[in-house]
Amino acid sequence: MIRSTHTRREFIRNSAVAGTMAALRPTTTSFAGPLAIASKNGLGAVARAVEEINQGADALDAVIAGVNLVEEDPDDLTVGYGGLPNAEGVVELDSAVIHGPTCRAGAVASLQGIKYPSRVAKVVLERTDHVLLVGDGAQQFARTHGFTQEDLLTNQARELWVQWRENLSNRDDYLPPHGPDDVDLGEAIMRNEEHWGTIHCSAIDLQGNISSVTTTSGLAFKLPGRVGDSPIIGAGLYCDNEVGAAGSTGRGEANLENCSSFLIVERMRMGDSPQDACIYACERITQNTHLARLKNDENEPAFNVSFYALNKHGDVAGARIRGAGQMAVADQNGARLIEMAYLFE
Ligand code: GLY
């Protein structure tokens, strides 16, 4: 897909053709599913979600069933069981769900010892008058509702954590007092994109209703208690049954500071395609990234954030701040990976 002769805008246009199903769908009427989208690690999740929808499931139950596959997978180091732990070696999970037709949300953050945070988030939605429970309270709530407490730290994740500890030196996520132009703060733990891994999944069911979930073990080796965007409504996910849904993976702090998923849904409400709305959020983060320590030599964000969106008409697309990437989509024709647009090489 990527040709070096393409300008950024040309690529975005080209990817719009490859990355959406707009041409196949009516553009003025609502679309009835099944349709599901997810981050790249959600290929199995979107297939499961569509399977559930075809059997009559509500979109929220379908997306949760989908991401449960990844939450229980010990080999996904970014979500649920087997997720990389915090700096003290403890796995802390974040998740949120939104049910489009009822406009209700539930979420948990810094949840320890419970394998399926997305299911707990749904019980918060159903069985409390609240939206977000955190830490010990979230765990106590989960146990009250019959969730089993277990050790989520796999040998694989523990060995990676030990390796990180052994090479830590004086670098961590604490920052000394600094100004916007300071670069060498000694804070730069080298992390690659996988260290912000997460799964987002949104779907449209047979009634045309939309729901979303995001679930994660958060930033690898994070400060204990650090909460990213995934359990925060409007940051790591957002859904409006009359418009569409959006979710994100990547550097959560950027989404917390820019309310990115809410921004994408509001842009779609104003008429943007899912892809244009995702690109708009990438540009907004770029405009708002002022700190030198977060930028590369070209004055671009040095980190990555990926967005996934669908609208009420069944158009889907994704975009990233940096580099080519793929996302998962499934409908009646099966599950597949599609290319995402991006701002910078
Ligand atoms: N986007 C996942 C996180 O930052 O925790």
Boltz pocket constraint, residues with backbone or C-beta under 6 A from the ligand:
constraints:
  - pocket:
      binder: B
      contacts: [[A, 196], [A, 197], [A, 198], [A, 216], [A, 217], [A, 218], [A, 219], [A, 227], [A, 228], [A, 229], [A, 230], [A, 236], [A, 248], [A, 249], [A, 250], [A, 251], [A, 252], [A, 253]]
      max_distance: 6.0
